[in-house]
Amino acid sequence: MTDTSRRPEPVPGYAEASTAWTGWAVFAGLLMVLLGIFQAVQGIVALASDDFYLVGRRGLVVDADFTVWGWTHVVLGLVAGLVGVGLLAGTTVARVVGVVIAVLNAVVNLVFMPAYPLWSVLVITLDVIVIYAITVHGGELKAESY
């Protein structure tokens, strides 16, 4: 059985060898970009049509206009996409900001759940997976160059 908990010894003159867990870190970066796209689309829909969602403005946990929610989702989506690119580059700042954005994204979708429950549950689930991948395996991309 292969022990993936330790990094292989680096060969002098070459980049540090990667482990089998590098795929989780790449997955987190790509999923963060995908979550950014999801958030931006959800924001654009909120900006374009108030009638699309299941409840009106009064049915939401936070009584705000859908324009406010739309811009919130668009901004979160853009930041999440940029953080995803940073995660693929292996930067430590992107790992920290990625966890913060994923938690914030999950909270925003939890509050927005009455308007579009299935989509919100999907995004929250993906946020939890991203948080796991970043916190447990995010450091695997430091030596990689994609």
N, C-alpha and C positions, 0 to 999 in steps of 0.2 A: 504494500500500500504506500502511496506517495504522501509524504509529509509536506503540506503546503503552508504550514504556519511559519516556516523560516525562509528567509530569502537565500537564494543560491549565492555562493561566493562570487564576487565580481572578478572578471578577467582583466589583468592590467592592460591599459591602453584602449579598453572598450567601455561602452556605457554599462551601467549597473544592470544585471539581469533582472527581468521581471518575474513576477510570480503568477500563479494560476488565477489569482484574485484580481488581476488587472482588468479583466472583463467587467467586473462589477463597477469599477470606477468609470470605465468608458460608458457603460450602461447608464450610470447616474448622470453623466454629462449629456448624453443624447436624450435621455428622458426629461432632463431639465429644459432642454431646447424645445422638446415636444410639449411640455407643460406650458412653456411660454407661448407657444402657438395657440394652444387650447385657450389660455387665458385671454389672449388678444382677440381671438374669434368671439369668445363669449362677451367681451367688452364691446366689440363692434356691433354685435347683435343687440346688446342693450342700448347702444347709442342709436341704432337704426329703427328699432321697433319696440315700443313699450308693451304692445299687445302680445308679443311672442311668449312671454313667461306666464306661468300658471296663476300667479297671484299679482295683484296690483301693488302699488307702492305701500299701501297700508298693511299688506299681508307679510311684509318682510320684518325681520327682527329689528333692524335699524331702519327707521322711517326716513329713507332718503330717496330722491328721485333716481330713476333708472339712468339718467345721464351721469350722475355722480358715480353710480355703480359701474357704468360703462367705462368711464375714464380710470377708475380704480383698477378694473380688470386689464385694461390696455397697458397701463403703466406697469403693473405687476408682471404682465406677460413679456413686455420688452426687457425688464430687468432680469426676469428668469431666463430668457433666451441668452442674454449677454453672460449671465453667470454660468450657464451651460457650456458656452464656448470657453469660458475661463476654466471650468472643471476639466474639459478636454485638454487644455494646455497644462494642467497639473499645478495651478497656482494655489497656494495656501489661503490667500485672501478669498478666492472663489469658493473654497470649501466652507469657510466660515460664513460668508454671505449666502452661500447656497442653502445652508441649514436654516438660516434666519428667514430667507425668502420662502423656502418650502413650508416652514411653520406658519408664516404670515399668510401664505397662499391657502393653506389648509383652514386657517381660522376664517379668512374671508369667504371661502366656499361653504364653511359650516354656517356662517351667518346668512349667506345667500341661498341656502338649501331650500327654503320654502318656494322660491321662484322656479328652480329647476333641479329637483331632487336627484334624479339619476346621474346627471352630468356632475353635480357637486360631489356625490359619493365616489364617482370614478376618479375625479381629480384629487380628492382627499386621499384615496387609496394610493394613487401614484405618488403623491407627496410623501406619504409614509415610507414607501419603497425607496424614494430618493434620499430621504433622511437616513435610512438604514445604510444604503450604499455609500453615502458620503462619510458618515461617521465611522463606519467599520472598515471600509476599503478605499476611502478617498485618497489616502497617501500613496497608493500603489502607482499613481501616474506621475510622481515626481521625477523619476528617472526616464520615463517614456517620452517620446517625441512623436506626436501624431500630427 
